[in-house]
């Protein structure tokens, strides 16, 4: 029942598969305070459990995505969704502490490497121009919605059943994504590449300064997003412990779900704005705004709960503003014959940032005492320096393109 690539039905089916694959991705960040208490984890250990997902993704994605330039993307995608399902099921059934959890989180990262960008490539390859940019944007929206909902779904499942049940549910949903791909993805071989091309030869991609500019921006963007996704629930819980929030305010997992859903709307609007006003302008606004907000958000841990929440929401929106625009920029700047390798490097650079961000945040939090406004201010504030450095690199590469 394979669908014709490039059609709305095919795009919708693939976005649905991506949504189901992503639904378990943020179960651990959503339930992190409970696991830190249960397993007596330090901030650094918690950062490793979040970050290993990205660390495993980084070496896997260039190989798996470059392979989609040589073998049918269907095979890679089935491998990715299958590994994701096994990782979440394994965490829920067998994880008993830091090391076993670390292994299953690493497998989840490898699984996402085989699903995220290969799925996006399957959507983008048959399209071009504005249609391609919008398909990329809708893909990002679907993945973002799933990431946002995963916080609420994990929190609700843990409350109604157990934390382990939340991981098992994530594994079952990833298995459904595997079945969708099995039904709709065709066994289409990609066009032949030059005979001398090597699988992991990224030199032609590195020479594409226009693509590298967007890749640099995406690295910083993913670092910011990973920090907030990993630590926002713990930060809000800490802030609410200092000063009780109003009785009508939902808990941190629901609040960050709402933040993620708001971010999707911002991401879609940001992509449309980049088509109208210029991608570089929108990305610049997002990066500078994100740097400013990361510098102040953590210091609100001891302030009024609504102020802490407002800053988290604003920072989250700034991060999402260029989410679709950066990936669309890389896709459109890539040589079509090297799109798999280009997107592989894009994703590898981004998730390298995604690994470093949560881990650095946990290390700084521990070094600063582990709690209080100063510790959270420094843990989040270091991101501002990284974002500004990334902005400078992006601008320099863009000028040289």
N, C-alpha and C positions, 0 to 999 in steps of 0.2 A: 504493500500500500504506500510505497514511496511517493511523496508529493514533488511537484515540479519546483526546483529551487528558484527563488526570486519572486514567487507568487505570495500574495498576502496570507494564504492558508499555511504555506510552508513556514513563513516568518513567524506566524502566530504559534504554530506547533513547536518550533525551536525555542521561542521565548518561553513558552509554557514549560518545556523541559528544563531550561536554565533556571526558571523560578523554583521548580521542585528540587533541583540539585542544590540550590543555594539555601533552601529553607532550614537546613541544619547547621549552616556555617557559623552562626553566631550564638549557638546554644551555650558554649562555654563562657564567652564574655557576659552573656545574660545571667548566668548562674555563678559567676566567678566569686562573689563574696562568700557564698555558701561553700564552695570547694576550697577556698583559701582557709576557711575556718575548719572544715572537716579534715583536710590533709595537712594542716599547719604549714601552709605555703608562705614563703616570703614574697615581697613584691617582685624580686628578681626571678624567683621560680615561676610565679604567675605570668610574668612577662615572657619567659621562655615557652610556657604552654601556649600562650597566644601566638608568639612569634615563630615557633617552629613550623606552624602551618605555612607561613610565608617562606621560611628558610627552605623547606622541602620543595615548595613550588618553584623556587628560583632555578635550581639546576634541572628540574624536570621539564619546565615549559619550553625552553629553546629546542630541546630534542623533540618533544612531542609535537610542537607546533611546526617546526621545520619539516617534520615528517609529513605534514599535511600538504606540502608542496610536492610530495612524491607518491604517497599512498592515499586511498580514499579517506576523507575526514571522518567518515562513519566509524571506521575501526578505532581511531584514536578517541573519538567521543564516547563510544561504548566502554572502552577501557577506563576512561575518566569517571563516568557515572557509576560504573561498577565498583571501582576503588573507593569512591565517595560513600556509597552505600555500606560497604564493608567496614570502613573507618568509623562511621557513626554507630553502626550496630556493635562493633567491637568495643568502642568506648563505653557504651551503655551497659554492655553485658560483662566486660572483663576488666575495665580500668579500676585499679585499686590504690593508686597513688601516683606520685610525680612521674616515675619512669614509664610505667605502662601507659599512662595518659599521654606522655610525650610521643610514644611510638604510634599510637592511633591518630594523634593530631598530625604527625608527619605524613601518615598515609592519606589523611584527608587533604593535605596540601598537594600531594602528588595527584590525587583524584581530580582536584579542582584545576590543576594544570592541564589535564586531559580534556576538561569539559568547557572551561570558561572561554578562552580565546579560540580554540577549535570550533566551538559552537558559534561564536561571533563571526569567524571566518566563513563558515558555511552559510551564514545569513548574508554577509557583505559581498562575497565573491561574485554572485550573479548580478549585482546592482552597480550603479555608478551615480556620480553627481549628488544632487539634493536627495534623491530617493535613497541612496546609500547612506548619506549622513543621517537621514531621519530613521532608517532602519537601525543604525548603530545606536541612535538616541533611544529608541523604543526598547532595544535590547538592554541598554544600561538601566532604563527605567524598570524593566521587569526584574532584573537582578537586584536593583536597589530596593524595590518593593519587597522582594523575598527576604533580603537582608534585614530590612526594617521589621517585617512581620515575624522573623525568626526570634527576635527578642521577646515579643509578646507571647508567641506560641510556646517558647521554652519556659517562660515564667508561668504561664497558665498550666501547662502540662506538669511542671514540677509541683505546682500548688495542688492540683487535682490528684496527681499520682506520685511520681518520684522524679528526681533529677535524671536518673537513668532512663526513665520512660521518655523523657524529652529527646535524648540522643537516639533511642530506638525509633521514635517517630521520624526524626530526620533521616535515618537510614532507610526507612520504608519509603519515604517520599523520593529519595534519590533513586531507589529501585524503580519507582514509577517513571522517572525520567529516562532510565535505561530502556524501559519498554517503549516509550514514545519514540526514542531515537531508533530503536530496532525496527519500528514500523514505518517511519517517515523519511529517514535519511537514505538517499540512494548510494549505491556502491559505485560512485563516479570517480574515475581516476583523474588527477589534476593534469594540466598541460605539461608536456615534457620540458625540463629545464636544460640549459646548456650542458653538454657532456662533461665539461671540466668542473662544474660546480660541485662543491663539497657540502655535506649536510649541514655542518655548523660553521660555515664560512660566512662570518658577519661583516667582512670588510666592505662589501658593496653597501650594506646598510649603514655602517659607520660613516661612509663617505657621503651619505645623503644627509646634509646638514639640516635641511628643512624637517625631515622626519626626526632627526636627533633632537631638535629643539622641543618638539612635542613630547618625545620620550623623556627628556630631562624634566619637563613640567609634570609628567605623569608620575615619575619617581617620587617627587615631593608631595604631589597630591595624594598618592596612596599611603605615604608615611603619615600625613596628617589624618587621613580617614581611619587608618588602622589604630592610631593612638586614641582617637575619640571613640571608635567602636569598642576597643578593648577596655577602656578605662572609664567611660562616661557613666555606666551604671554604678560602678564602685565609687566614683566621685560624687554622684548625686546621693548615694546612700550615706556617704560620709558627711556631706553637707546637711542632709536632713537629720542626721544624728546630733549635730551641733545645735541646730535650730529647727524645731518641728515645723513641717509644712502645714498649710491649711488642710482641714479634714477632707475637703472635696478633691484635693489633688491626688491623682493616681500614683502608683508606685513607680520606682525608677525604670523597671523594664517596660512598662506601658508607655511612660513618658518618652523613652528613647525610641520606641517603635513609632510614636507620633512624629518625633524628630526625623526619623528616616523617611517616613511618608511625605513629610513636608519637603525633605531634600529631593525626592523624586520630582516633584513639581518644579523645584528650583532648577534641577538638572535639565529637564525638558525646556524650560524657559531660557536657560543659559545657552543651550544649543541653537534654539531659534534666534536668540539675540546675536550669537556669533555669526550666523548666516547673514544677518542684516547689518550688523555694525562692525564686524571683523572679529575673527577668532582671537587674535593677539590681544585686542583691547579687553575682551571679556575675561580671558585667562589672567591678564595682569590685574584687573580689579579683584578677581577671586583670590589670587595669591596674596596681594597686599592686605586685603580685608581679613583673610585667614590668619596672616601673621599678627596683625593687631589684636585680634580676638584671642588667639592662643596665648598672647603675652599677659592677658588680664583674667582669663576665665578661672584658672586655678586658684587665684587669690580670693575668689568669692566663696571658697569653702566655708568660711566662718561668717559670711554675710547672710542677708535675708534669703530664705530658700527660693523665692521667686526670682531674685536677681541671679542666683547661681543657675537656675533653670533657663532664664532668658539668655544668658551668655552661652550656655551649651547649645541652645537652639540657633542662636545667631552664628556661632562658629560652625556648626554643622551645615547651615545654609551656605556659608561662604565656601566651605569645602566642596559641596555638591555643585556649586555654580558652574565650575569648569569641568565637571566629571565627564559628560558626554563630549564636550568640545575638544578635550585633549585626545581622546581615543579616535574621534572622527578625524582630527588633524593628522594623526599618524597613518590611519587607513588611507586617506586621500593623498598623502605625500609619498606613500610607498610605491615602488616599482611593482606593477601587477604580478610580474614573474617572481618577485621576491616578497610578496605580501605576507606569506606565512613566516618567513625568517624575520621580517620587519616587525610584525606583531609579536613574535616570540621575544625579540629583544625589548620591545615596548613593555610587554608583560613582565619579563624578567627584571628589568630595571625598576618597574613599579613595585613589584612584590619584594624586591630587595629592600626598598624603603619600608614596605609593610612589615618586614621582619624586624628591621632596626628600630622602628618607632616605638612599638609596645615594650620591647625589651629595654631600650634606653629610658623610657618613661618609668618603668618599674625600678631600674637601677637608681635613677635620680630620686625617686620617691623614697627608697630605702636609705640612701645617703643623707637625705634631708630629714630623716626621722620617721618616715612612714605615715604620718598623719598631720593634720593641721593645714591652715591656709598657706603657710610658707612652703611646706613640702609639696602640696598640690600646685602652687604657683610656679615653683621651679620645674616640677615634672612636666607641666604643660608648656611653660614658658620657653623651654629650650627649643621647642618646635618652631617658634617665631624666627630664630636665627637660621635654622635650616631652610625654612620657606623663603626667606629673603635671599639666601645664597642661591637657591634654586631659581628664583626669579631672575637673578643676575645672569646665571648660566643660560637660561632660556633666551633671554634678550640677546646675549652675545652670539649664540648659535644662529638665531633668527636673522641677525644683521649680516652674518656671513653666508647665508643661504643664497 
